[in-house]
Amino acid sequence: MMLTVSLELQQTLKEMNLTEGEYQKITNHLGREPNFNELGMFSVLWSEHCCYKNSRHLLKKLPTEGPRILQGPGENAGVVAIGDGIAVAFKIESHNHPTAVEPFQGATTGVGGILRDIFTMNARPIANLNSLRFGPINAGEDAQRNRYLFSRAVEGIAHYGNCVGVPTVGGEVFFDESYSGNPLVNAMAAGVLYDDELMESGAVGVGNPVLYVGSDTGKDGMGGAAFASRELDEASNEDRPAVQVGDPFSEKLLIESCLEAFQSGYVLSAQDMGAAGLTCSGAEMAAKGNKGMLIDLDKVPAREPDMKAYEYLLSESQERMLMVLDKGHEQAVIDIFSKWGVPAVVVGEVTDDENIRFLYHGEEVVNVPAKLLTDLAPSYKRGAEPPESERAKALRNRDPEEGLTDILLSEVGSWLEKLFGQLNIARPMGVFQQYDRHVQNNTLLASESNTSGVVRLRKKGGAFSPYSIALTTDCNPRYVYLEPWSGAKSAVAEACRNLACVGAEPLAVTDNLNFGNPEKPEIYYQLYYAVEGIKEACEAFQTPVTGGNVSLYNEHSGTAIYPAPVIGMVGLLENNATPMTPQFKSAGDEVALIGRFKPTLGGSEYQFLRQDEIYGRPPTISLQDEVRTLALVRQLIAESQVQSVSDVSLGGLLVSLVENTFKQNLSEQVGETGLGLALNLADLQARESLRLDALLFGETNGSYLISYLPDQKAAVQQACEEAKVAFEPLGAVLDSPVLTLQPDQKEISLQSALDQWRTTLAL
Amino acid sequence: MKFGIVVFPGSNCERDSFDAAVRALNEEAVYLWHQDTDLQGVDAVILPGGFSYGDYLRSGALARFSPMLNSVRTFAEQGRPVLGICNGFQVLTESHLLPGALTRNTSLQFLCRQVALTVENTKTLYTHQYTQGQTITLPIAHAEGNYFAQPDTIKQLEDNHQVVFRYAEDVNGSINRIAGICNKAGNVLGMMPHPERNLWKQTQWTGEGRPLFDSLYTSILKTLASV
């Protein structure tokens, strides 16, 4: 008898993704065994997705405070102060697992979820970014499926972001085989709020009514948070009911009605219903406010009849919110929602017992301490300073140039053509032109990939303010895979460089840690050192981490993704500054490399192109040099001494140089610049004692490419000397699309590289 | 002078249009709620871009049944100015205030980019501050901007010079590269490109969409003077 029960329980626990130890912990705290409804709640709230049980102790190490930080981690989104009463809320969130099984809805609900995090803070959403990582869409056995997943995810993002009227101003796309079967969709959003009118999420005032707002509750997305905390396999497609369905029209009405309701002053706190729905928002509001909450499920608007208590509790139906109101003013708030056609109904009240309780058909079906679900959720420390696996060590210790013969000068043109035909270097215009980038009339710069979008901030009431914010996401997962510590530092540094390239001062970070199964030592090693790297870099750049998201168990059939600690960053431009752009402006301008230039083939796109694998140490990083060079770049832009700025990134020096001769602005036809480059790289190559391919295509941290009018050269050089930043003149911009690498060399036409760049990533 | 900007649930460019009236022209503007019928004495109506009623059924198809649109129809029939931008254009064709229909782009994708347009008719309320044949650049952002009408309708539009803006190159499959048309009387203009999203350069209200609103402004001034 005992055995049967225990087997049954074991099976239930397995289905609910809970361990027997966790079950014991619940029972001990409750003083009784949880009922089925309660167990379901623990299943989702104690999932990695909701409580970060494998990463919480690591995240505590990250710097979270700074003079501009109005809200650090712990609320729906982080908030930074800009000036003149203007503040910006921002956050990044993943929707990886849903995208793997239903890409359109998976991606749309990712955008919807992150937008709710923003406007729940009483911030009007002003910008979206999307960081996408998929399997290769043009070759390999999964190419067809990858293309389907990718193009549908892009359409989903476009559908949602365009309809809610929030411009998508940037993001990135990256392709690698490790994302076949487990793509990454990380959505970032930012919003503006005024006069510190932050909405909080903790329940306040015993006896105050709890208002349910938004779409009806249905059976979609059942247990989605628990689903998101498992590895994917062939059977995952059967999990499709765990994917929610998004409706941007409902969201748009929710945005407008919530912001209007918040203005009434009668909404005391609010929380969106995201992962784990009513269970999560109720428990979190109660726990945060040190209160209890009693909710009558029979009052919750249902999409279909005869829903079970369990289904109400765990539904992840989209576009729903929970709010605590000032008692006596319910009708005034409900009237605002009615005007917008948004359902709003009082479903419960704040209580003084610190327990979350649910009634169903008049009976109490759940009664557990709110904090047991949230603050007391398990946290697993898997040991400090975990050792590197032999396999990872061997991979990292290989010579980056192993098996690679150097290239000849005469072959440079054909290598350029091949590199510009790589998915990670080709122009992702097919993606970004599906996103509305101008709605709201504030977009100063819409980035296509790996740079920054810039959005003007308005004053309260709508007049122009002198401020704008630059936004970027970045991470090269190859570097992190080969060496998590320096790789994560590189991701932070690259994001900072993206901001500096437009002239912005980096302010703060939101991070999305996408990793495999942390129960495997090799993955935990990656996670542990990536967090160390982010910590160190964020301290160096003085960019606190205000929150973010952790997505673990990103594996497909037992193979983990390349770890991707995606860094979302917000930067500031003041004094009505016009953002700087990367493209060369006119023939005759001179081009120079500034900063620390230490290229390596380890983990480079070029190495991958030639060898179909990556190995060796990725680019090294000096945070001191990064910080110094960044300040100089911003100074050169502010003093109008440069015509263009970009960093040296994927593809290395020559790819970055040539890309700057292509017109990247979607507002204009590509290929019309007709610009080229006459370079002389001999000095640089000799001084750094580099092979030709390492010089041209090796990747590096810390380097920027600038162009300037010839008569500005002395001033630029002097500024570099004063800042103790290396200055290396490389050549000049030509008026025809050709390239020379040394004075007597035959011209290389850039036409075929341009064609590859334009056409490879068409959708 | 007072501009009325109709707000449907799902409109998302009402603030962009507000910029045009209030910040570029320095005039008054009011939002007209879809369920109201009172036009509040406005001198011109703007139907803004967005996804009215979620664009369910067809883009603009449900908006035509709103109470406010009845008032707008009467206003248009009196010869008063009605400008529909993007979703507003779709609402105008669905309401039969303008002929034809806007169908899916030939790419079957949402398309956001800057496009070159030629101003085909400068004798309208909206365009007299452009020069005939002038090329201007405005952004488009739509999935359904592929203008379609029966051949005889197209012929009428062309013969009457009702094609006000034409794409310089094919962007979405529109017949005759039509980007914007007016009614026969010339007081109702519908266009897919967004003039209200090219109003400023840096901090100055000198964008290439500005002359459209300047034209409308002086046209209304003239009408007011003649009354």
Interface residues (C-beta under 8 A of the other chain):
Chain A: E155 A158 H159 N162 C163 V164 G165 D247 P248 F249 S250 K252 L253 W340 G341 Q433 Q434 Y435 D436 R437 H438 V439 Q440 N441 G462 A463 F464 N576 T578 L666 S667 E668 L763
Chain B: P9 G10 N12 C13 R15 D16 F18 D19 V22 R23 G49 G50 F51 Y53 G54 D55 Y56 Q109 F110 L111 C112 R113 Q114 T137 P139 A141 A143 H194 E196 R197 L199 W200 Q202 T203
